[in-house]
Amino acid sequence: MSQEFIVGKNPIIEALKAGHSINKIWIAEGSQKGQMTKVVQLAKENGVLIQHAPKKKLAQLVDTDNHQGVVASIAAYEYAEMEDLFQAAEKRGEEPFFLLLDEVEDPHNLGSILRTADAVGAHGVIIPKRRAVGLTQTVAKSSTGAIEYVPVVRVTNLARTMDDLKKRGLWFAGTDAKGTADYRQASFDMPIGLVIGSEGKGISRLVKEKCDFLIRIPMVGHVTSLNASVAASLLMYEVYRRRHEVGSE
Ligand SMILES: C[S@@+](CC[C@H](N)C(=O)[O-])C[C@H]1O[C@@H](n2cnc3c(N)ncnc32)[C@H](O)[C@@H]1O
């Protein structure tokens, strides 16, 4: 089984809580306080081996000093199947709410999108296999554990996947700073796929053509677009706002 590392207390706590298969945890000597006691307690409950080591050893394992004194070696994150996303919606008695990321490359953006997707109860994220970031440890860290809860499906061809999903009732809202409709006027009560473009090029032509409508978040300042994860978060919360009455969390 392929193996990678996750770093930081919160991501490791979430991985342990979610029952992710962890081979071993390294804790830096002298950093056993605060949240670290929770890491140790959960590791013991899950029978995970803990090794205390100098900070330098942790930095060598993961090639960074930014590990908050704890590193875990885990089985690689698994991708979900499309059916898992539909089942997640069905289980909650909700219309499907998926995110499609068209070649998002920055792991911090993907992590942050997963974090908000978890917060708003989106049923899953769809990414292409090529020219896009996958489920790496940087993504896991940026997602602060949400990677454990939001199913991510990898597909060979996003445009073709949209055709398949349309047959299952999905509507696609493309997002673009130059989109024709103000997002405040769009409908989100049907089964919806929110399409987010890449950091550099935005949504590709083919994928854009498959979108049923193109929405924009109005911008009255000087820059021409928002960061992909910021735009995704605002729009995910708009879907949430439309679907949940105040106090009905
Ligand atoms: C950094 S932007 C891409 C900018 C790219 N140069 C372009 O021309 O589209 C990344 C993605 O964030 C989303 N986005 C950014 N600003 C937006 C806005 N004002 N309204 C809707 N979506 C936006 C879109 O999905 C966009 O493809």
The ligand as an SDF file (V2000), in Angstrom:
LIG
                    3D

 27 29  0  0  0  0  0  0  0  0999 V2000
   -8.5580   33.0260   -9.8230 C   0  0  0  0  0  0  0  0  0  0  0  0
  -10.0440   32.6890  -10.6160 S   0  0  0  0  0  0  0  0  0  0  0  0
   -9.5600   32.4610  -12.3000 C   0  0  0  0  0  0  0  0  0  0  0  0
   -9.1470   33.6840  -12.9550 C   0  0  0  0  0  0  0  0  0  0  0  0
   -8.8970   33.4790  -14.4300 C   0  0  0  0  0  0  0  0  0  0  0  0
   -7.7850   34.2910  -14.8360 N   0  0  0  0  0  0  0  0  0  0  0  0
  -10.1190   33.7760  -15.2710 C   0  0  0  0  0  0  0  0  0  0  0  0
  -10.0070   34.6260  -16.1210 O   0  0  0  0  0  0  0  0  0  0  0  0
  -11.1760   33.1660  -15.0910 O   0  0  0  0  0  0  0  0  0  0  0  0
  -10.3820   31.0160  -10.1650 C   0  0  0  0  0  0  0  0  0  0  0  0
  -11.8350   30.6360  -10.1560 C   0  0  0  0  0  0  0  0  0  0  0  0
  -12.4890   31.2420   -9.0390 O   0  0  0  0  0  0  0  0  0  0  0  0
  -13.8520   31.5000   -9.3710 C   0  0  0  0  0  0  0  0  0  0  0  0
  -14.0760   32.9470   -9.3080 N   0  0  0  0  0  0  0  0  0  0  0  0
  -13.1490   33.8940   -9.0330 C   0  0  0  0  0  0  0  0  0  0  0  0
  -13.7280   35.1060   -8.9890 N   0  0  0  0  0  0  0  0  0  0  0  0
  -15.0450   34.9310   -9.2370 C   0  0  0  0  0  0  0  0  0  0  0  0
  -16.1840   35.7990   -9.2970 C   0  0  0  0  0  0  0  0  0  0  0  0
  -16.0650   37.1000   -9.0970 N   0  0  0  0  0  0  0  0  0  0  0  0
  -17.3980   35.2590   -9.5630 N   0  0  0  0  0  0  0  0  0  0  0  0
  -17.5370   33.9300   -9.7470 C   0  0  0  0  0  0  0  0  0  0  0  0
  -16.4930   33.0590   -9.6850 N   0  0  0  0  0  0  0  0  0  0  0  0
  -15.2770   33.5490   -9.4320 C   0  0  0  0  0  0  0  0  0  0  0  0
  -14.0650   30.9410  -10.7580 C   0  0  0  0  0  0  0  0  0  0  0  0
  -14.4680   29.6150  -10.6720 O   0  0  0  0  0  0  0  0  0  0  0  0
  -12.6660   31.0340  -11.3330 C   0  0  0  0  0  0  0  0  0  0  0  0
  -12.4930   30.1650  -12.4210 O   0  0  0  0  0  0  0  0  0  0  0  0
  1  2  1  0
  2  3  1  0
  2 10  1  0
  3  4  1  0
  4  5  1  0
  5  6  1  0
  5  7  1  0
  7  8  2  0
  7  9  1  0
 10 11  1  0
 11 12  1  0
 11 26  1  0
 12 13  1  0
 13 14  1  0
 13 24  1  0
 14 15  1  0
 14 23  1  0
 15 16  2  0
 16 17  1  0
 17 18  1  0
 17 23  2  0
 18 19  1  0
 18 20  2  0
 20 21  1  0
 21 22  2  0
 22 23  1  0
 24 25  1  0
 24 26  1  0
 26 27  1  0
M  CHG  2   2   1   9  -1
M  END
$$$$
